[in-house]
Amino acid sequence: MRDRPSADIWRRTRPRRRGLVIVVLLIMAIGSVFAVDAIRRHIEGEADLVGDRTFYRIPDPLPEGEPGEIVRLEEIDSAPLGSTAWRVIYHTRDLAGSDVAASAVVVVPDIPAPARGRAVIAWGHPTTGAATQCAPSLDVDPFQFIEGLHEFLLEGYAVVAADYPGLGMAGASSYLLGVPESNSVLDAVRAAHDIDAAKIGTDVILWGHSQGGQAVLFAAERADGYAPELTLRGVAVAAPAADLTELMSDDIVNVSGVTIASYAIPAYEAAYAERYGTAELTAILTPSGAAATPKMADMCLLSQNKEIHAIADPLIGHYLTSDPATTEPWKTLLEENSAGSSPIRVPVFVGQGLADELVKPAATEDYVTLLCRQDTRVSFHRYPSVNHGLAAYAALPDMLGWLAAVSAGEAPPSTCR
């Protein structure tokens, strides 16, 4: 009698086991495909970099061009499986309104575009550094840090990822300077629109992490005036560097704050020297901080982290003479480059990890409160145990649901009461 139940159980479970085996084999096959694709992209990416050295060298002085006008374009052989991608150099504007060149990556899925053209996800990347060589587009795999890229391509979106001025293209750094960063994000979309094969429309959704959060929030505030031909549908951010005064006060007591300041101070010095004078701007540095800043500012965060720590760790507590958030002219400059000076009239998604020690949860809570006071429709999501580096990935499932709603012209739920 005991054999029958065993046989029955075997007959009931065998199809499940067979199904499980099939699923496992499919996962292995898919994993193998992505592994092979990753190897292919690495090999082809190395080959791309050989040509990039000449691609990024443009005439000096730069021939005049309108914002978003393409200077140079090349297809990227190492595009992700099922997509086509390009590197593009284009015209944008710096803080003073001068014409400068910037670089970006454009990726589109290999599926037919809708009649109205593809909607665009304009990506704002987190801090990679402030020196020219730290541009994401110069990486062997220029796609690996675009958080959500594969999901967006599967949904049919085009993805446009700006480097920001001073990254990729030689020139003054725009690190944490809201206007030139946001100009480059919007002008990258304009440039992508002029790539005939990309078949891009006018609908745009902005998506950024950390420094990129600041860039896309500024772009959302300024889009109507700067790029009125684009139709902004929404802006999504993860752990955004929205309030620079809080960011600096929170972080200057640790290695992250020293690193951020070492990137920001030279950028602000170049941008505001005419307004304040170099001596007044650099007076906030201690002698040891002044000596170390050029070295740190020339290092890339992801590839030279060990070297940065070796310089920055001994400077903790000895890098600045005072808190820039309370010391002029830095207080004014940080406020000018903080998001929130103009209301955002499209839906906003905000994701924040509660274990974030760089962009503190309280700072993001304060920014969301400001958005609510400005009558912005905000979808705010908190993620327990998530740190700064994983904030965008943690937010992605919720962001994709929000994205579907705003792309369809629907009003997503709002946190504001």
C-alpha positions, 0 to 999 in steps of 0.5 A: 500500500505504501508503494502507491502513494510513492508512485503517485507522488513520483508521477505528480512531481516528475513533470514539475522536476522536468519543468524545473530542469527545463527552466534551469537549462533555459537560465543556464542558456540565457546566462551563457548568452549574456556571458558570451555577450559580455565577453564579446562586448569586452573584446570589441570594447577594447578595439573601440578604445583604440579608435576613441583616442582620435574620435574624442580629438576635435578641432580647437577652436570648436566650430560654432554650432547650436545646442545639440548639433552633432560634431561627430558620430560613430557606431559602437561595435560592442553594443549590448545584444539586440541593440544598436549604439553610437558615441556622439560628440555634440554642442552644448552650453557651459555655465556662462552660456559659451559653446562647448563640446560634450560626449554621450552614448545613445542606445536603441533596441533592434525592434521597429520604432513606433510611428511617433519615434522612440521615447527617450530615457535620458540617463544621468550617471553618478560620480565617476570622477571629474577629469576628462578620462573618467567619462563613462563613454570611455570605459571598455564597456560604456554601458555597464553603469547605465542602471536599468539599460536592459529593462528600458531596451526591452520596453522599446525605449531609446537610452541617451547617456551624457558624460557631462562637460569636462568628461570625455571631451577636454575642458573645464569640469562641470562637477556638481554644477547644475546648469551645464550638467543639465544642458548636456543631458538635454542637448544629448537628447537633441543630438540623438534625435538627429541620428536618423537610424535611431528614430527618436521622438520628442517624449523624454523621461529623465532618470538619474542616480546621485550626481546624476540625480542633481543633473536630471532634476535641474534638467526637469526644472529648466527643460521648458525654457532650455529645450521647449521642443522636447516633451518631458513626461517625468523625472526619476531619481535615486539617492539624488544629490539634490541639496548640496548644502546638506550633502557637504555638511553631512559628508565632509567629516569622512572620506566621501566628503573629502573626495566630493570636495576635491572634485567640486572645488576645482570645477567651481573655481573655474566656473566662478573665478570671474565672479569671486576670484580664485583666492576667495574660492580656494581660501576654504582649503587648508594648506594640505588640502590645497596641495592634495586637491589637484592630485585627487581631482585627476583621479577616477573614482571607480578605477583609482579608489585605492589611490584616492583613499591613500590621499584623502584618509589622512585629510579627514578633518583637516581638508577644509578650514570650515564647513562650506555650507555655512561659509561664503561664497560657498554657501551661496554657490551650493544653494544655487546648485541645489535642486528646488529653486524652480517647481517641477511640473511633471511627475517625480519618482524618488528612491532612497536607501535607508542605509545610505551614508553618502546621500543621507535619508534625511536629506532626501526626505527634506527634498521630497517635502520641498517638492510637495510644498511646490505641488509636485506629484511625487512618488517616494519610495524608501528601501531598508538596508540599501546603501548608496551604491545600490539605490538605483537598482533597488528602486528599479522595479518601482521605477518601471511601474511608475515609468509605464504610467507616465509614458501612458500619460497617466498620473502615478500615485503621489506621496504628497498629502 
